[in-house]
Amino acid sequence: MLTGQGFYLTTTSISLPEDDYIEGAPELVAEVAASSASYDLHDKKEAYRRNGVQEYLVWQVFEQKLDWYCLQDGEYVLLQPDENGIVRSQVFQGLWLVMSALLQGNMAEVLVALQKGLNAPEYTEIVKALSERNSG
């Protein structure tokens, strides 16, 4: 779902009760931070941590930097790229991103990594589990 300068993804922790107000925390929040980078990386990051957002991705436009954090033991830990430069979501198995390629505008490399993630066995397992949950 898009909201303002960011979006969030969720599979399980958000519900929409009868009053149509969202309840619960999304698993992943991604934001674009230009003039708001300091606010996004401190106050908002702390609010997301406190509310249990599992992953937080922030693109700092002026600094040409992407940071992807994962909540571990109640604190955010910066996810590191593997030997191929790919950062892998810990929550959304199969969501892979070559952040350096994205920052350089190399969309072909970004899409190749994303497709590899979508073809990975762990992604197939999640799709199957979600499909079974939604059909049953």
C-alpha positions in Angstrom: 0.0 0.0 0.0 1.4 3.5 -0.9 1.2 6.1 1.8 2.8 9.5 1.3 6.5 9.1 0.5 6.6 5.4 1.2 4.8 2.1 1.2 4.3 -0.9 3.4 3.9 -4.6 2.7 2.3 -7.1 4.9 1.2 -10.7 4.9 -0.3 -11.4 8.3 -0.1 -8.8 11.0 -2.5 -6.1 9.8 -6.2 -6.4 10.0 -9.1 -4.2 8.8 -11.9 -4.4 11.3 -15.4 -3.1 10.7 -14.5 0.6 11.3 -12.0 0.4 8.3 -9.0 1.6 10.4 -5.9 -0.5 10.0 -4.8 -2.4 13.1 -1.3 -3.9 13.6 2.1 -3.3 12.1 3.2 -4.1 8.6 6.1 -6.4 8.1 8.0 -4.0 5.8 7.9 -0.2 5.5 9.9 1.5 2.7 10.3 5.3 2.5 11.9 7.9 0.4 13.7 10.4 2.6 14.9 13.7 1.1 14.7 16.6 3.5 13.1 14.3 6.1 16.1 11.8 6.3 17.0 12.8 9.9 13.4 12.4 11.0 13.0 9.2 9.1 16.1 7.6 10.5 15.5 8.6 14.1 11.9 9.4 15.2 10.1 7.3 12.6 12.6 4.4 12.8 12.1 4.3 16.6 8.3 4.4 16.2 8.5 1.5 13.7 10.8 -0.5 16.1 8.5 0.1 19.0 5.5 -1.0 17.0 7.1 -4.2 15.7 7.7 -3.3 12.0 10.0 -6.2 11.0 11.9 -4.5 8.2 12.5 -0.9 7.4 13.9 0.3 4.1 14.8 3.9 3.7 16.2 5.6 0.5 18.1 8.7 1.5 17.9 10.7 -1.8 20.4 13.4 -1.2 23.0 11.0 0.2 22.3 8.5 -2.6 22.1 5.7 0.1 19.7 2.9 0.8 19.5 1.3 4.2 17.5 -1.9 4.9 17.0 -2.8 8.6 15.7 -5.9 10.1 14.2 -6.1 13.6 16.2 -8.6 15.7 15.8 -9.0 19.4 13.9 -5.7 19.6 16.5 -3.7 17.8 17.1 -2.8 14.1 20.1 -4.4 12.5 21.4 -3.2 9.1 21.1 -5.9 6.5 24.3 -6.5 4.6 24.6 -7.5 0.9 25.9 -11.0 0.1 29.0 -11.7 -2.0 26.9 -10.8 -5.1 25.8 -7.4 -3.7 22.2 -8.7 -3.0 20.3 -7.8 0.1 17.6 -10.3 0.9 14.5 -9.6 2.9 14.3 -11.7 6.1 10.5 -11.4 6.2 9.5 -11.6 2.5 11.5 -14.6 1.3 12.4 -14.0 -2.3 12.5 -10.2 -2.1 16.0 -9.6 -3.2 17.5 -6.2 -4.1 20.9 -5.0 -5.5 20.8 -1.7 -3.8 24.0 -0.4 -5.6 22.4 -1.1 -9.0 19.2 0.6 -7.9 21.1 3.7 -6.8 23.0 3.7 -10.1 19.8 3.4 -12.1 20.8 -0.1 -13.5 17.3 -1.5 -13.6 18.3 -4.5 -15.7 20.6 -5.7 -12.8 17.9 -4.9 -10.2 15.3 -6.9 -12.2 17.7 -9.9 -12.7 18.2 -10.1 -8.9 14.5 -9.7 -8.2 13.7 -12.5 -10.7 16.2 -14.8 -9.1 14.6 -14.2 -5.7 11.1 -14.9 -7.2 12.5 -18.2 -8.6 14.1 -19.2 -5.3 12.5 -22.2 -3.5 11.8 -20.2 -0.3 9.6 -17.8 -2.3 7.7 -20.7 -3.9 7.0 -22.1 -0.4 5.7 -18.8 0.8 3.4 -18.4 -2.2 2.1 -21.9 -1.6 1.5 -21.3 2.1 -0.3 -18.0 1.4 -2.4 -19.6 -1.3 -3.5 -22.4 1.0 -4.3 -20.0 3.8 -6.4 -17.8 1.5 -8.3 -20.8 0.0 -9.0 -22.5 3.2 
